Amino acid sequence: MLHRVKDLSPEQKVAVEALLGRTVSSDEAVSVRAVAPATIIPSQLSPEARAEALRALDRYFAKVESGRKPVSDEEEEAIFIEAMRSVRPSFRPVE
């Protein structure tokens, strides 16, 4: 459910800002959602299940890789940096 910041109580606004780590303006909207924990924790998988999960990931990534257009190392680096900055705006590549 979406909540308009202007409709929140002062206490709710403070809680939202604490969770987000920034101030919110009255023209913004926020949504809060509870997520149940995963039912299977990777460390609880049997060795066989872990090996099968790894094989499935290898197959998936091989399929993705087979459909990828070749790019130069420079293009690959630029794509990676753009993706990182889209989720972490302060990302700085190590030089």
SEPA-123169 format. One record per residue: x, y, z of N, C-alpha, C, CB in turn; residue in one letter; residue number from 0. Coordinates in nm, 3 decimals. Glycine has a CB too. Layout:
REM residues N
pt nX = X | nY = Y | nZ = Z | caX = X | caY = Y | caZ = Z | cX = X | cY = Y | cZ = Z | cbX = X | cbY = Y | cbZ = Z | tidren = A | rovo = NUM
...
REM end
This chain:
REM residues 95
pt nX = 0.084 | nY = -0.117 | nZ = 0.000 | caX = 0.000 | caY = 0.000 | caZ = 0.000 | cX = 0.089 | cY = 0.124 | cZ = 0.000 | cbX = -0.096 | cbY = 0.000 | cbZ = 0.121 | tidren = M | rovo = 0
pt nX = 0.052 | nY = 0.221 | nZ = -0.079 | caX = 0.127 | caY = 0.345 | caZ = -0.091 | cX = 0.072 | cY = 0.448 | cZ = 0.008 | cbX = 0.120 | cbY = 0.399 | cbZ = -0.235 | tidren = L | rovo = 1
pt nX = 0.163 | nY = 0.516 | nZ = 0.077 | caX = 0.125 | caY = 0.620 | caZ = 0.173 | cX = 0.189 | cY = 0.751 | cZ = 0.131 | cbX = 0.168 | cbY = 0.581 | cbZ = 0.319 | tidren = H | rovo = 2
pt nX = 0.110 | nY = 0.855 | nZ = 0.127 | caX = 0.166 | caY = 0.988 | caZ = 0.099 | cX = 0.232 | cY = 1.041 | cZ = 0.226 | cbX = 0.054 | cbY = 1.087 | cbZ = 0.049 | tidren = R | rovo = 3
pt nX = 0.352 | nY = 1.094 | nZ = 0.208 | caX = 0.426 | caY = 1.144 | caZ = 0.324 | cX = 0.346 | cY = 1.251 | cZ = 0.396 | cbX = 0.563 | cbY = 1.200 | cbZ = 0.280 | tidren = V | rovo = 4
pt nX = 0.275 | nY = 1.335 | nZ = 0.321 | caX = 0.199 | caY = 1.442 | caZ = 0.385 | cX = 0.089 | cY = 1.389 | cZ = 0.476 | cbX = 0.139 | cbY = 1.534 | cbZ = 0.280 | tidren = K | rovo = 5
pt nX = 0.048 | nY = 1.263 | nZ = 0.456 | caX = -0.058 | caY = 1.203 | caZ = 0.539 | cX = -0.003 | cY = 1.125 | cZ = 0.659 | cbX = -0.143 | cbY = 1.111 | cbZ = 0.455 | tidren = D | rovo = 6
pt nX = 0.129 | nY = 1.113 | nZ = 0.669 | caX = 0.189 | caY = 1.038 | caZ = 0.781 | cX = 0.192 | cY = 1.124 | cZ = 0.907 | cbX = 0.331 | cbY = 0.992 | cbZ = 0.745 | tidren = L | rovo = 7
pt nX = 0.187 | nY = 1.057 | nZ = 1.021 | caX = 0.205 | caY = 1.127 | caZ = 1.148 | cX = 0.352 | cY = 1.166 | cZ = 1.158 | cbX = 0.160 | cbY = 1.040 | cbZ = 1.271 | tidren = S | rovo = 8
pt nX = 0.385 | nY = 1.263 | nZ = 1.243 | caX = 0.526 | caY = 1.300 | caZ = 1.260 | cX = 0.613 | cY = 1.181 | cZ = 1.300 | cbX = 0.539 | cbY = 1.411 | cbZ = 1.365 | tidren = P | rovo = 9
pt nX = 0.560 | nY = 1.093 | nZ = 1.385 | caX = 0.636 | caY = 0.976 | caZ = 1.428 | cX = 0.661 | cY = 0.880 | cZ = 1.312 | cbX = 0.563 | cbY = 0.903 | cbZ = 1.541 | tidren = E | rovo = 10
pt nX = 0.559 | nY = 0.862 | nZ = 1.228 | caX = 0.574 | caY = 0.775 | caZ = 1.112 | cX = 0.676 | cY = 0.832 | cZ = 1.013 | cbX = 0.439 | cbY = 0.754 | cbZ = 1.042 | tidren = Q | rovo = 11
pt nX = 0.672 | nY = 0.964 | nZ = 0.994 | caX = 0.766 | caY = 1.028 | caZ = 0.903 | cX = 0.909 | cY = 1.010 | cZ = 0.955 | cbX = 0.733 | cbY = 1.178 | cbZ = 0.887 | tidren = K | rovo = 12
pt nX = 0.930 | nY = 1.027 | nZ = 1.084 | caX = 1.062 | caY = 1.008 | caZ = 1.144 | cX = 1.108 | cY = 0.863 | cZ = 1.122 | cbX = 1.060 | cbY = 1.043 | cbZ = 1.295 | tidren = V | rovo = 13
pt nX = 1.019 | nY = 0.767 | nZ = 1.141 | caX = 1.054 | caY = 0.626 | caZ = 1.123 | cX = 1.093 | cY = 0.597 | cZ = 0.978 | cbX = 0.936 | cbY = 0.534 | cbZ = 1.166 | tidren = A | rovo = 14
pt nX = 1.016 | nY = 0.651 | nZ = 0.883 | caX = 1.046 | caY = 0.632 | caZ = 0.741 | cX = 1.182 | cY = 0.692 | cZ = 0.708 | cbX = 0.936 | cbY = 0.697 | cbZ = 0.652 | tidren = V | rovo = 15
pt nX = 1.207 | nY = 0.811 | nZ = 0.756 | caX = 1.335 | caY = 0.876 | caZ = 0.729 | cX = 1.452 | cY = 0.799 | cZ = 0.791 | cbX = 1.334 | cbY = 1.020 | cbZ = 0.782 | tidren = E | rovo = 16
pt nX = 1.430 | nY = 0.742 | nZ = 0.908 | caX = 1.535 | caY = 0.662 | caZ = 0.971 | cX = 1.563 | cY = 0.537 | cZ = 0.888 | cbX = 1.494 | cbY = 0.623 | cbZ = 1.115 | tidren = A | rovo = 17
pt nX = 1.458 | nY = 0.473 | nZ = 0.837 | caX = 1.476 | caY = 0.354 | caZ = 0.755 | cX = 1.544 | cY = 0.385 | cZ = 0.622 | cbX = 1.342 | cbY = 0.287 | cbZ = 0.729 | tidren = L | rovo = 18
pt nX = 1.505 | nY = 0.496 | nZ = 0.561 | caX = 1.563 | caY = 0.534 | caZ = 0.431 | cX = 1.700 | cY = 0.598 | cZ = 0.444 | cbX = 1.470 | cbY = 0.628 | cbZ = 0.359 | tidren = L | rovo = 19
pt nX = 1.727 | nY = 0.656 | nZ = 0.560 | caX = 1.855 | caY = 0.723 | caZ = 0.579 | cX = 1.860 | cY = 0.859 | cZ = 0.512 | cbX = 1.965 | cbY = 0.638 | cbZ = 0.527 | tidren = G | rovo = 20
pt nX = 1.745 | nY = 0.919 | nZ = 0.489 | caX = 1.738 | caY = 1.052 | caZ = 0.428 | cX = 1.605 | cY = 1.115 | cZ = 0.463 | cbX = 1.756 | cbY = 1.044 | cbZ = 0.273 | tidren = R | rovo = 21
pt nX = 1.596 | nY = 1.245 | nZ = 0.444 | caX = 1.469 | caY = 1.312 | caZ = 0.467 | cX = 1.376 | cY = 1.287 | cZ = 0.349 | cbX = 1.489 | cbY = 1.464 | cbZ = 0.489 | tidren = T | rovo = 22
pt nX = 1.247 | nY = 1.292 | nZ = 0.376 | caX = 1.148 | caY = 1.276 | caZ = 0.269 | cX = 1.065 | cY = 1.404 | cZ = 0.263 | cbX = 1.056 | cbY = 1.150 | cbZ = 0.293 | tidren = V | rovo = 23
pt nX = 1.024 | nY = 1.439 | nZ = 0.143 | caX = 0.943 | caY = 1.561 | caZ = 0.127 | cX = 0.796 | cY = 1.525 | cZ = 0.126 | cbX = 0.981 | cbY = 1.636 | cbZ = -0.002 | tidren = S | rovo = 24
pt nX = 0.713 | nY = 1.622 | nZ = 0.153 | caX = 0.569 | caY = 1.598 | caZ = 0.165 | cX = 0.505 | cY = 1.556 | cZ = 0.033 | cbX = 0.500 | cbY = 1.722 | cbZ = 0.218 | tidren = S | rovo = 25
pt nX = 0.572 | nY = 1.580 | nZ = -0.080 | caX = 0.513 | caY = 1.539 | caZ = -0.208 | cX = 0.554 | cY = 1.397 | cZ = -0.249 | cbX = 0.553 | cbY = 1.637 | cbZ = -0.317 | tidren = D | rovo = 26
pt nX = 0.631 | nY = 1.327 | nZ = -0.164 | caX = 0.671 | caY = 1.190 | caZ = -0.193 | cX = 0.568 | cY = 1.092 | cZ = -0.137 | cbX = 0.810 | cbY = 1.160 | cbZ = -0.134 | tidren = E | rovo = 27
pt nX = 0.578 | nY = 0.969 | nZ = -0.183 | caX = 0.497 | caY = 0.860 | caZ = -0.131 | cX = 0.591 | cY = 0.747 | cZ = -0.091 | cbX = 0.391 | cbY = 0.811 | cbZ = -0.236 | tidren = A | rovo = 28
pt nX = 0.551 | nY = 0.670 | nZ = 0.007 | caX = 0.633 | caY = 0.558 | caZ = 0.053 | cX = 0.548 | cY = 0.432 | cZ = 0.061 | cbX = 0.698 | cbY = 0.588 | cbZ = 0.191 | tidren = V | rovo = 29
pt nX = 0.615 | nY = 0.321 | nZ = 0.047 | caX = 0.549 | caY = 0.193 | caZ = 0.060 | cX = 0.634 | cY = 0.106 | cZ = 0.152 | cbX = 0.527 | cbY = 0.125 | cbZ = -0.079 | tidren = S | rovo = 30
pt nX = 0.571 | nY = 0.043 | nZ = 0.248 | caX = 0.641 | caY = -0.045 | caZ = 0.341 | cX = 0.585 | cY = -0.184 | cZ = 0.324 | cbX = 0.627 | cbY = 0.004 | cbZ = 0.489 | tidren = V | rovo = 31
pt nX = 0.675 | nY = -0.281 | nZ = 0.317 | caX = 0.631 | caY = -0.418 | caZ = 0.293 | cX = 0.713 | cY = -0.513 | cZ = 0.379 | cbX = 0.644 | cbY = -0.455 | cbZ = 0.143 | tidren = R | rovo = 32
pt nX = 0.646 | nY = -0.605 | nZ = 0.445 | caX = 0.715 | caY = -0.708 | caZ = 0.522 | cX = 0.738 | cY = -0.829 | cZ = 0.432 | cbX = 0.633 | cbY = -0.748 | cbZ = 0.649 | tidren = A | rovo = 33
pt nX = 0.855 | nY = -0.888 | nZ = 0.443 | caX = 0.889 | caY = -1.004 | caZ = 0.360 | cX = 0.926 | cY = -1.119 | cZ = 0.453 | cbX = 1.006 | cbY = -0.972 | cbZ = 0.261 | tidren = V | rovo = 34
pt nX = 0.863 | nY = -1.233 | nZ = 0.432 | caX = 0.893 | caY = -1.350 | caZ = 0.514 | cX = 1.033 | cY = -1.400 | cZ = 0.484 | cbX = 0.789 | cbY = -1.462 | cbZ = 0.491 | tidren = A | rovo = 35
pt nX = 1.101 | nY = -1.454 | nZ = 0.584 | caX = 1.236 | caY = -1.506 | caZ = 0.558 | cX = 1.231 | cY = -1.626 | cZ = 0.464 | cbX = 1.305 | cbY = -1.545 | cbZ = 0.690 | tidren = P | rovo = 36
pt nX = 1.340 | nY = -1.649 | nZ = 0.396 | caX = 1.347 | caY = -1.765 | caZ = 0.306 | cX = 1.331 | cY = -1.892 | cZ = 0.389 | cbX = 1.482 | cbY = -1.766 | cbZ = 0.227 | tidren = A | rovo = 37
pt nX = 1.264 | nY = -1.989 | nZ = 0.331 | caX = 1.241 | caY = -2.113 | caZ = 0.406 | cX = 1.362 | cY = -2.205 | cZ = 0.401 | cbX = 1.118 | cbY = -2.186 | cbZ = 0.352 | tidren = T | rovo = 38
pt nX = 1.445 | nY = -2.189 | nZ = 0.298 | caX = 1.565 | caY = -2.272 | caZ = 0.289 | cX = 1.686 | cY = -2.180 | cZ = 0.293 | cbX = 1.565 | cbY = -2.359 | cbZ = 0.159 | tidren = I | rovo = 39
pt nX = 1.772 | nY = -2.202 | nZ = 0.388 | caX = 1.895 | caY = -2.126 | caZ = 0.399 | cX = 2.004 | cY = -2.207 | cZ = 0.328 | cbX = 1.933 | cbY = -2.098 | cbZ = 0.551 | tidren = I | rovo = 40
pt nX = 2.080 | nY = -2.144 | nZ = 0.236 | caX = 2.179 | caY = -2.221 | caZ = 0.160 | cX = 2.268 | cY = -2.311 | cZ = 0.244 | cbX = 2.264 | cbY = -2.128 | cbZ = 0.083 | tidren = P | rovo = 41
pt nX = 2.305 | nY = -2.268 | nZ = 0.363 | caX = 2.393 | caY = -2.351 | caZ = 0.446 | cX = 2.322 | cY = -2.476 | cZ = 0.497 | cbX = 2.444 | cbY = -2.270 | cbZ = 0.565 | tidren = S | rovo = 42
pt nX = 2.188 | nY = -2.480 | nZ = 0.484 | caX = 2.114 | caY = -2.597 | caZ = 0.529 | cX = 2.091 | cY = -2.698 | cZ = 0.417 | cbX = 1.980 | cbY = -2.555 | cbZ = 0.587 | tidren = Q | rovo = 43
pt nX = 2.135 | nY = -2.665 | nZ = 0.296 | caX = 2.119 | caY = -2.758 | caZ = 0.184 | cX = 2.216 | cY = -2.874 | cZ = 0.197 | cbX = 2.140 | cbY = -2.685 | cbZ = 0.050 | tidren = L | rovo = 44
pt nX = 2.172 | nY = -2.989 | nZ = 0.151 | caX = 2.261 | caY = -3.104 | caZ = 0.149 | cX = 2.370 | cY = -3.081 | cZ = 0.045 | cbX = 2.183 | cbY = -3.237 | cbZ = 0.119 | tidren = S | rovo = 45
pt nX = 2.481 | nY = -3.150 | nZ = 0.056 | caX = 2.587 | caY = -3.134 | caZ = -0.045 | cX = 2.536 | cY = -3.163 | cZ = -0.187 | cbX = 2.704 | cbY = -3.226 | cbZ = -0.013 | tidren = P | rovo = 46
pt nX = 2.448 | nY = -3.262 | nZ = -0.200 | caX = 2.392 | caY = -3.295 | caZ = -0.332 | cX = 2.305 | cY = -3.182 | cZ = -0.385 | cbX = 2.311 | cbY = -3.424 | cbZ = -0.324 | tidren = E | rovo = 47
pt nX = 2.223 | nY = -3.122 | nZ = -0.297 | caX = 2.136 | caY = -3.012 | caZ = -0.340 | cX = 2.218 | cY = -2.889 | cZ = -0.377 | cbX = 2.036 | cbY = -2.976 | cbZ = -0.228 | tidren = A | rovo = 48
pt nX = 2.326 | nY = -2.865 | nZ = -0.302 | caX = 2.414 | caY = -2.752 | caZ = -0.334 | cX = 2.481 | cY = -2.774 | cZ = -0.470 | cbX = 2.522 | cbY = -2.733 | cbZ = -0.224 | tidren = R | rovo = 49
pt nX = 2.526 | nY = -2.898 | nZ = -0.494 | caX = 2.591 | caY = -2.928 | caZ = -0.622 | cX = 2.493 | cY = -2.912 | cZ = -0.737 | cbX = 2.648 | cbY = -3.071 | cbZ = -0.621 | tidren = A | rovo = 50
pt nX = 2.369 | nY = -2.956 | nZ = -0.719 | caX = 2.268 | caY = -2.941 | caZ = -0.826 | cX = 2.235 | cY = -2.795 | cZ = -0.848 | cbX = 2.140 | cbY = -3.019 | cbZ = -0.791 | tidren = E | rovo = 51
pt nX = 2.226 | nY = -2.716 | nZ = -0.742 | caX = 2.200 | caY = -2.573 | caZ = -0.757 | cX = 2.313 | cY = -2.507 | cZ = -0.835 | cbX = 2.183 | cbY = -2.506 | cbZ = -0.618 | tidren = A | rovo = 52
pt nX = 2.436 | nY = -2.545 | nZ = -0.806 | caX = 2.551 | caY = -2.491 | caZ = -0.879 | cX = 2.546 | cY = -2.530 | cZ = -1.026 | cbX = 2.683 | cbY = -2.540 | cbZ = -0.815 | tidren = L | rovo = 53
pt nX = 2.511 | nY = -2.656 | nZ = -1.054 | caX = 2.499 | caY = -2.699 | caZ = -1.195 | cX = 2.390 | cY = -2.621 | cZ = -1.266 | cbX = 2.469 | cbY = -2.850 | cbZ = -1.202 | tidren = R | rovo = 54
pt nX = 2.278 | nY = -2.597 | nZ = -1.198 | caX = 2.168 | caY = -2.521 | caZ = -1.259 | cX = 2.212 | cY = -2.377 | cZ = -1.288 | cbX = 2.044 | cbY = -2.520 | cbZ = -1.166 | tidren = A | rovo = 55
pt nX = 2.286 | nY = -2.318 | nZ = -1.196 | caX = 2.338 | caY = -2.183 | caZ = -1.221 | cX = 2.437 | cY = -2.182 | cZ = -1.337 | cbX = 2.406 | cbY = -2.127 | cbZ = -1.094 | tidren = L | rovo = 56
pt nX = 2.524 | nY = -2.282 | nZ = -1.344 | caX = 2.619 | caY = -2.291 | caZ = -1.455 | cX = 2.545 | cY = -2.300 | cZ = -1.588 | cbX = 2.712 | cbY = -2.413 | cbZ = -1.438 | tidren = D | rovo = 57
pt nX = 2.438 | nY = -2.383 | nZ = -1.593 | caX = 2.359 | caY = -2.395 | caZ = -1.716 | cX = 2.293 | cY = -2.262 | cZ = -1.752 | cbX = 2.251 | cbY = -2.505 | cbZ = -1.702 | tidren = R | rovo = 58
pt nX = 2.238 | nY = -2.196 | nZ = -1.652 | caX = 2.171 | caY = -2.068 | caZ = -1.675 | cX = 2.269 | cY = -1.965 | cZ = -1.731 | cbX = 2.106 | cbY = -2.017 | cbZ = -1.546 | tidren = Y | rovo = 59
pt nX = 2.384 | nY = -1.950 | nZ = -1.666 | caX = 2.481 | caY = -1.850 | caZ = -1.710 | cX = 2.541 | cY = -1.885 | cZ = -1.846 | cbX = 2.592 | cbY = -1.836 | cbZ = -1.607 | tidren = F | rovo = 60
pt nX = 2.556 | nY = -2.013 | nZ = -1.876 | caX = 2.604 | caY = -2.053 | caZ = -2.009 | cX = 2.502 | cY = -2.014 | cZ = -2.115 | cbX = 2.631 | cbY = -2.206 | cbZ = -2.013 | tidren = A | rovo = 61
pt nX = 2.373 | nY = -2.030 | nZ = -2.084 | caX = 2.268 | caY = -1.992 | caZ = -2.178 | cX = 2.268 | cY = -1.840 | cZ = -2.200 | cbX = 2.129 | cbY = -2.039 | cbZ = -2.127 | tidren = K | rovo = 62
pt nX = 2.280 | nY = -1.765 | nZ = -2.092 | caX = 2.285 | caY = -1.619 | caZ = -2.102 | cX = 2.406 | cY = -1.577 | cZ = -2.184 | cbX = 2.288 | cbY = -1.554 | cbZ = -1.962 | tidren = V | rovo = 63
pt nX = 2.520 | nY = -1.637 | nZ = -2.155 | caX = 2.645 | caY = -1.602 | caZ = -2.224 | cX = 2.637 | cY = -1.634 | cZ = -2.373 | cbX = 2.763 | cbY = -1.678 | cbZ = -2.161 | tidren = E | rovo = 64
pt nX = 2.570 | nY = -1.743 | nZ = -2.408 | caX = 2.563 | caY = -1.781 | caZ = -2.550 | cX = 2.483 | cY = -1.681 | cZ = -2.633 | cbX = 2.500 | cbY = -1.920 | cbZ = -2.563 | tidren = S | rovo = 65
pt nX = 2.393 | nY = -1.608 | nZ = -2.571 | caX = 2.311 | caY = -1.511 | caZ = -2.643 | cX = 2.365 | cY = -1.369 | cZ = -2.638 | cbX = 2.173 | cbY = -1.512 | cbZ = -2.590 | tidren = G | rovo = 66
pt nX = 2.478 | nY = -1.352 | nZ = -2.571 | caX = 2.535 | caY = -1.219 | caZ = -2.553 | cX = 2.616 | cY = -1.177 | cZ = -2.674 | cbX = 2.621 | cbY = -1.214 | cbZ = -2.428 | tidren = R | rovo = 67
pt nX = 2.598 | nY = -1.052 | nZ = -2.716 | caX = 2.679 | caY = -0.999 | caZ = -2.826 | cX = 2.819 | cY = -0.973 | cZ = -2.773 | cbX = 2.615 | cbY = -0.870 | cbZ = -2.885 | tidren = K | rovo = 68
pt nX = 2.920 | nY = -0.999 | nZ = -2.858 | caX = 3.056 | caY = -0.969 | caZ = -2.812 | cX = 3.077 | cY = -0.818 | cZ = -2.799 | cbX = 3.160 | cbY = -1.029 | cbZ = -2.909 | tidren = P | rovo = 69
pt nX = 3.147 | nY = -0.779 | nZ = -2.693 | caX = 3.180 | caY = -0.638 | caZ = -2.671 | cX = 3.327 | cY = -0.629 | cZ = -2.631 | cbX = 3.088 | cbY = -0.574 | cbZ = -2.562 | tidren = V | rovo = 70
pt nX = 3.383 | nY = -0.512 | nZ = -2.650 | caX = 3.523 | caY = -0.491 | caZ = -2.610 | cX = 3.532 | cY = -0.486 | cZ = -2.458 | cbX = 3.579 | cbY = -0.361 | cbZ = -2.673 | tidren = S | rovo = 71
pt nX = 3.654 | nY = -0.500 | nZ = -2.409 | caX = 3.677 | caY = -0.490 | caZ = -2.264 | cX = 3.633 | cY = -0.354 | cZ = -2.211 | cbX = 3.825 | cbY = -0.515 | cbZ = -2.231 | tidren = D | rovo = 72
pt nX = 3.657 | nY = -0.249 | nZ = -2.290 | caX = 3.619 | caY = -0.114 | caZ = -2.249 | cX = 3.467 | cY = -0.100 | cZ = -2.239 | cbX = 3.674 | cbY = -0.011 | cbZ = -2.347 | tidren = E | rovo = 73
pt nX = 3.395 | nY = -0.156 | nZ = -2.338 | caX = 3.248 | caY = -0.150 | caZ = -2.335 | cX = 3.194 | cY = -0.230 | cZ = -2.217 | cbX = 3.188 | cbY = -0.205 | cbZ = -2.467 | tidren = E | rovo = 74
pt nX = 3.254 | nY = -0.345 | nZ = -2.193 | caX = 3.211 | caY = -0.429 | caZ = -2.080 | cX = 3.229 | cY = -0.354 | cZ = -1.948 | cbX = 3.291 | cbY = -0.561 | cbZ = -2.078 | tidren = E | rovo = 75
pt nX = 3.342 | nY = -0.289 | nZ = -1.932 | caX = 3.369 | caY = -0.212 | caZ = -1.810 | cX = 3.270 | cY = -0.097 | cZ = -1.795 | cbX = 3.513 | cbY = -0.157 | cbZ = -1.812 | tidren = E | rovo = 76
pt nX = 3.240 | nY = -0.026 | nZ = -1.906 | caX = 3.146 | caY = 0.086 | caZ = -1.902 | cX = 3.006 | cY = 0.037 | cZ = -1.864 | cbX = 3.142 | cbY = 0.159 | cbZ = -2.038 | tidren = A | rovo = 77
pt nX = 2.965 | nY = -0.077 | nZ = -1.918 | caX = 2.834 | caY = -0.135 | caZ = -1.886 | cX = 2.827 | cY = -0.171 | cZ = -1.739 | cbX = 2.805 | cbY = -0.260 | cbZ = -1.974 | tidren = I | rovo = 78
pt nX = 2.934 | nY = -0.232 | nZ = -1.688 | caX = 2.939 | caY = -0.270 | caZ = -1.547 | cX = 2.929 | cY = -0.148 | cZ = -1.457 | cbX = 3.067 | cbY = -0.347 | cbZ = -1.518 | tidren = F | rovo = 79
pt nX = 3.008 | nY = -0.045 | nZ = -1.488 | caX = 3.007 | caY = 0.077 | caZ = -1.406 | cX = 2.870 | cY = 0.142 | cZ = -1.409 | cbX = 3.115 | cbY = 0.176 | cbZ = -1.455 | tidren = I | rovo = 80
pt nX = 2.806 | nY = 0.147 | nZ = -1.525 | caX = 2.672 | caY = 0.206 | caZ = -1.535 | cX = 2.573 | cY = 0.128 | cZ = -1.449 | cbX = 2.625 | cbY = 0.209 | cbZ = -1.681 | tidren = E | rovo = 81
pt nX = 2.581 | nY = -0.004 | nZ = -1.454 | caX = 2.490 | caY = -0.087 | caZ = -1.373 | cX = 2.514 | cY = -0.065 | cZ = -1.225 | cbX = 2.508 | cbY = -0.236 | cbZ = -1.408 | tidren = A | rovo = 82
pt nX = 2.640 | nY = -0.060 | nZ = -1.184 | caX = 2.670 | caY = -0.038 | caZ = -1.043 | cX = 2.621 | cY = 0.098 | cZ = -0.997 | cbX = 2.821 | cbY = -0.051 | cbZ = -1.018 | tidren = M | rovo = 83
pt nX = 2.642 | nY = 0.200 | nZ = -1.078 | caX = 2.598 | caY = 0.335 | caZ = -1.038 | cX = 2.447 | cY = 0.347 | cZ = -1.036 | cbX = 2.657 | cbY = 0.438 | cbZ = -1.133 | tidren = R | rovo = 84
pt nX = 2.377 | nY = 0.263 | nZ = -1.113 | caX = 2.231 | caY = 0.271 | caZ = -1.111 | cX = 2.174 | cY = 0.223 | cZ = -0.978 | cbX = 2.172 | cbY = 0.188 | cbZ = -1.226 | tidren = S | rovo = 85
pt nX = 2.247 | nY = 0.136 | nZ = -0.909 | caX = 2.201 | caY = 0.087 | caZ = -0.779 | cX = 2.279 | cY = 0.145 | cZ = -0.662 | cbX = 2.210 | cbY = -0.063 | cbZ = -0.774 | tidren = V | rovo = 86
pt nX = 2.400 | nY = 0.195 | nZ = -0.691 | caX = 2.484 | caY = 0.259 | caZ = -0.589 | cX = 2.543 | cY = 0.385 | cZ = -0.649 | cbX = 2.597 | cbY = 0.162 | cbZ = -0.537 | tidren = R | rovo = 87
pt nX = 2.468 | nY = 0.496 | nZ = -0.645 | caX = 2.514 | caY = 0.618 | caZ = -0.711 | cX = 2.654 | cY = 0.665 | cZ = -0.671 | cbX = 2.417 | cbY = 0.726 | cbZ = -0.683 | tidren = P | rovo = 88
pt nX = 2.698 | nY = 0.631 | nZ = -0.552 | caX = 2.831 | caY = 0.675 | caZ = -0.509 | cX = 2.941 | cY = 0.577 | cZ = -0.548 | cbX = 2.833 | cbY = 0.696 | cbZ = -0.359 | tidren = S | rovo = 89
pt nX = 2.909 | nY = 0.474 | nZ = -0.628 | caX = 3.008 | caY = 0.373 | caZ = -0.668 | cX = 3.124 | cY = 0.438 | cZ = -0.742 | cbX = 2.942 | cbY = 0.265 | cbZ = -0.755 | tidren = F | rovo = 90
pt nX = 3.244 | nY = 0.402 | nZ = -0.702 | caX = 3.365 | caY = 0.447 | caZ = -0.770 | cX = 3.449 | cY = 0.325 | cZ = -0.802 | cbX = 3.446 | cbY = 0.550 | cbZ = -0.683 | tidren = R | rovo = 91
pt nX = 3.481 | nY = 0.304 | nZ = -0.930 | caX = 3.561 | caY = 0.186 | caZ = -0.965 | cX = 3.702 | cY = 0.197 | cZ = -0.907 | cbX = 3.567 | cbY = 0.168 | cbZ = -1.117 | tidren = P | rovo = 92
pt nX = 3.760 | nY = 0.084 | nZ = -0.874 | caX = 3.896 | caY = 0.079 | caZ = -0.824 | cX = 3.989 | cY = 0.089 | cZ = -0.944 | cbX = 3.923 | cbY = -0.052 | cbZ = -0.742 | tidren = V | rovo = 93
pt nX = 4.085 | nY = 0.176 | nZ = -0.935 | caX = 4.176 | caY = 0.195 | caZ = -1.049 | cX = 4.311 | cY = 0.139 | cZ = -1.020 | cbX = 4.189 | cbY = 0.341 | cbZ = -1.084 | tidren = E | rovo = 94
REM end
